[in-house]
Amino acid sequence: MEKAASIVCIGGANVDRKARLLTPFRLGTSHPVATTQTAGGVARNIAENLGRLGQAVSLVSTVGDDQDGQWLIDVTSRYVDSRHIVRTSKANTGTYTAVLDERGEMVLALADMAIYDTVGKEWIKQRWSELGPMTAVVLDVNFPADILSWVIKQCRQEDVLLCVVTVSVPKVKRLRADLTGVTWLVTNEAEAMALAGNDHCSVHKAMEALVRLGVETVVVTRGAGGVAYATKQGETGVIAAPKVAVTDATGAGDAFAAGFLYGVLGGYPLEAACRFGMSNAALTLQTAETVHPALNEYMLQAAYARYFREGGTK
């Protein structure tokens, strides 16, 4: 029996820890906190969202040969094919630790991501040959530049749909100048400008520059400012964000990317796909979890109808 095609997510799988202060922050002393731990990493979060939305999805990543790594695999395996998550003794599992003040605003964040620098181009080549048929590839920018370049080139050569999702301003600079082969680039304003090489240009100028670099469709998330998009064919648009009460913004960008992919891979037009992304982000914003714990396809469709059809944002 031939293996079914899957969406392959390549990139980060981390343990996210948040410590929320119960008293005002004062330097040089200890504080009582409430701590939480969730599974994180952009590619992992997108993969879990897609799995919960009924998509066949695989994750290619690396975790340490430690308790955190085993916990991540166990949590992720409920919704994602985790056979291509490789364990290594060269570094600890990636962790992201945030200290939040009593209002929920970040005071400090600490990222231990050295594990992603332990792998290179040969590592991804070996994984690639084991993957089987692919519907599309999702690539975050946690891995070194040589892996990112190789995946983009391979998708271009094999005519595989590729969605690149940015992670941070420093890491976006790992992408090379030629982005031919990138079907969709999902990014935020600061990362779009950094990749375009102009931190002070408008969003629309940044999108034009990224299309010139070879991206077929650029989608820029702007938080409460909504979403802007531009295509190689000259199509542009701006969509206002639905108004929701925000509990925690962690994971909202990853939820957007997953909802967007659910839309475009499901045959919806670009604007509708962006609205699916915004609907999924809105659901995630209203929960303390990185991925909405009750997410499924029905919930996303209902959110889309609520926010964009029934008198919501048009």
Salt bridges, closest charged atoms under 4 A:
GLU48 OE1 - ARG44 NH2 2.79
GLU48 OE2 - ARG52 NE 2.82
ASP65 OD1 - ARG87 NH2 3.79
ASP68 OD1 - ARG17 NH2 3.02
ASP81 OD2 - ARG83 NH2 2.66
ASP101 OD2 - ARG103 NH2 2.90
GLU102 OE2 - ARG103 NH1 3.84
GLU122 OE2 - LYS125 NZ 3.43
GLU130 OE1 - HIS84 ND1 3.96
GLU130 OE1 - ARG127 NE 3.95
GLU189 OE2 - ARG222 NE 3.83
ASP248 OD2 - LYS18 NZ 2.50
GLU271 OE2 - ARG275 NH2 3.16
